[in-house]
Structure formats: structure tokens, C-alpha cells
Amino acid sequence: MVWKTVRAKVKGGQASTAPPLGPALAQHGLDTEKVVSEINELTKGFEGMEVTVNVYVNTDTKEYRIEVKSPSTTSLLLKAAGAERPSGDPTHKKVGNLTLEDVIKVALLKKHELTAKTLKAAVKTILSTAAAIGLTVDGKEPKDVLKEVDGGAHDDLLLKYEDEWKKGR
């Protein structure tokens, strides 16, 4: 039983059977339309962003497994804030503003790569990244929002996304 890996960078939700992905899948005897459709379904949450996709193919049975590598937390935050690059001086120069809901959505996208056991812990991790790259959250310093999250001020908003966090865990 030999497993081969097909790696490709695709735009979220926009993979196609065109080269390089289509021919690479076809050479392993896979139904390219079916695999590309599955890739698009798995990557639709990263629409407009480039993601790495690994397709592991068993060359004997034609069985396959798709793994999607999400963009970095920094890339997701910058996109949500509409900023091009991180601040070189995050303490004094801010490059954009996010809503707490944006932070929660990034936490949900990154949940499989975070070690956080709860949505609240994941949000706190993402807030720390936002602070490090010069973003504000709801017009405030991320460390202040972090204190509010710790104090329970945003529990209603977190509760709204709790079911989505628990899915797939």
C-alpha cells in the first residue's frame, strides 16, 4: 500500500481541474471533478485567500484523504481588518481595526490548529496576535478587550458561537 501526496496552493473555494491540480490528481486515477468539488467545499471558509491543500492518495485502492492548511492567524486578521501588512511598531502605530466578532470568526477558522480547549481561550490567543501586529478591536487595545473577555463582558457573543466551536472537536 503506497500513499502519494499531491500538494497544491488554491484560492479558497475556487480550486479547478485546470493545471496543476487536475492533471496531478488524474495521474493517480482519481475523479478530478469529485476531488476538486470536495476541496472547494473544505476551503470555502477561506474564500479569496490562498491555502495549501494536501491530497493523500493510496495508489493501490485509489482511496484519498484531503487536508487543508489554513492561512496564518496574522493573514486572517489582516484580511479581516482590511490591512496590508503588520505594523512595525504595534505599540505606537495601528494598521487597522477589527470587531470582536471578527476575532471569534478567526478563532473558529483556526480551531484545529490551536491548543485552546474553549472558544474563550482561543479568542484570547487571537487577541494576543492582533495586539502583536498593530490591530485594535472595537477601537480598543486588544489587551483591554482581553480583560473584558476574562471578566465575562462578552459571554453573550461567545455563547452565540459556542455550538460552532464544539462542532468537529
N, C-alpha and C positions, 0 to 999 in steps of 0.2 A: 504494500500500500504506500504509494508515493504522493505526498502533498506538494503542490506547487503554489507559489504566491504570485498573484497579479496585482501590482500596485499602480494606482493612478491618482492624479490630482484632478478633482472635478469641482465645478461650481455646484453649490448646494441645490439639490432638486433639479439640476439641469444636465445630468450625465446623458450621453448619447452613444449610439452604437458606432459612431464615427471613430477613426483612429485617434488615439492609440488604444482606447479601451475595447472597442468592438472586436478588432482583429485578435487582440491578446486573449480575450475570452473565447473566441471562436476556435483558436488553435488548440484549446483544451477540450473542445467538443461541447461547450455549454450553449444553451439557448440564450443568445446575447440579448434579445428583446426582454426576456423574463428577468435576467440578472440586472440589466440596466434599470428596469422598472422598479425592482427591489431597492437598488442603490438610490434612486430618486426618492422613494418613499422614506428611506432611512436618513437621507440628507436634507429633506425639505425644511427642517428647522434651521438650517444654515444657509438659507436662500441668499444668493448674492455674494457668498463668501466661498473661498477655495478651501476644500477639505481633502484630506488624504483618505483613500479607500483601499483596503486590502481585501482581495478576494482569495480565499484559500480553497484550492481545488484538489480533490482526490482524483488523480489521473486514471485510476482503475475503475472507480464507480461513478465518476462524474458528479459526485456529491460536492457541494461547496458551502462555504460559510463566509459571510461578509462582515467586515469590521470597519467602522468609521472612526477616524481620528478627528476629534473636534478641533477647531481653531484654538489658539491660546486664549486664556482669560483676558489678557490685555487687548487682543484683537477684537474680541466680542464687546468689551467695554467701550473701546474707542469707536467702534461702529455704532453702538447704541447712543453714544454721546455726539456723534457726528464730527469727531475729531480725527485728524490725520495721523498724528503721532503723539507719543507720550511727552510730557513736559520734562525738560532737562533739569528743572528746578521746581518740583512739585509743591514745595512749601510756599513759594512766592509767586509762581506762575501757574495759573489754572488753564487747562486746554478745553474744558467742556463740563457740561452738567448732565447728570442722569436723574431719573426718578428712582425711588426705592423699588418700584415695580420692575424697572429695567434691571436692577441688580438681582432681583429674585429670578427673573427670566434667564439671566446669565447663569445663575446658580443651578437652575433646572437643566440647562443645556450641558453644564459641566458635571452633573451629579455622578456620572460613572467614573470620573477621574479624581473626584475629591474624596478625602478620607472622612469627611463630615458625616455624622450619623443622623443629624437632624437638619431640616431646612434652615432653621435659625443659625446653626453653626456654619452652614455653607454660605449663607448671606454675610455673616461676619467675615469669613475668609475673602469673599469677593469685595466687600467694603475695604478691606485692607489693601487689596490690589488697586482699587480705584484711588485710594489715597496716595499710593506709591507712584502712580502715573500722572497725577495732577488733575484729577476729576473731582467735582463736587457732587453731592447727592441732595436733590431738592434744595439747592442753593446753599447747603451747609457743608462743613468739613466732614468727610466720611467718619472720622473718629468720633464726632459728636453724634452722628446718626447711629454709629455702633453702640454708643452708650444708651441711646434711646431704645434700640433693639434689645439690649440687655435688660433694660428697665421694663420691657413689656409694652412700650408705647405703640408698637406696630404689630402686635399679636393678631389683630383682626385681619390685616393684609396678609400676613404669613399664613394664617388659617385658610384663607381663600385658595392658596396654592398647595396646601399640605397633601391633599389627595394625589395631586400630580407628582409630588416628591416621592410619595410612598409607592407609586406605580413603578414597576421594574426594579425594585430594590430587593 
